[in-house]
Amino acid sequence: MDTPGNDAVRLTVYMGEAQRHDGRPAFEVLVKAARDQGLAGATVLRGAMSYGHNGLHMSNVLALSRDLPIMVVLVDAADRIERFLPTVDALLDNGLVTTEPVSVRRYGPRGA
């Protein structure tokens, strides 16, 4: 990504924590693939509760889910995100993938 203010795209991948790709957590494989392809960065967030076509998933003391919701969020230039989407499709067996235009106000340390 170039300078702040450039138009960019946020790619968000929603999946379950239990999803695997070649025996490894799919979210981990996805982040490493993004790094290998030179995307600006990725963040993995674990949710406390979700529901979707696979039902309700939640974390509490009495019913510890082994498939908590995971979000992988990436922001980069639109063309770089578009080139990454086939990789996302190849890595995921299940999930929701969204893209949204965003305006980058800062990328990196102040004054950089």
C-alpha positions, 0 to 999 in steps of 0.5 A: 500500500502506498500512502495514507488516503489512497483508496483500498479494500478491506477483505474480511474472511469469517470462518470457524476456528476448527476449519483446517487446510492440510491439517493446519488451522485455515486462518493461520494458512491464510495469514501466511499466504497473505504475507507470502504474497506481499499483502500489507498486513492481516489481523486474526480476531476470535469471536465470543459468539456467532451464528450462520448457516452452520448454527450457533457457536458460543464460548462460555464456561459450561459449553466450550465450543471447539469451533469459535468464530474467527475473522481474518481482516486484511487491508490493501490496494484493490488490485492486490486484494483481487489477486489474493481472492483465488488463494482465499477460495482455494484455502477455504472449505466453508465460510463467508468472504466480504470486501469493502472499499476503505480509505486508509488514513494512516499506514505505519508510524506517525510521520512515515 
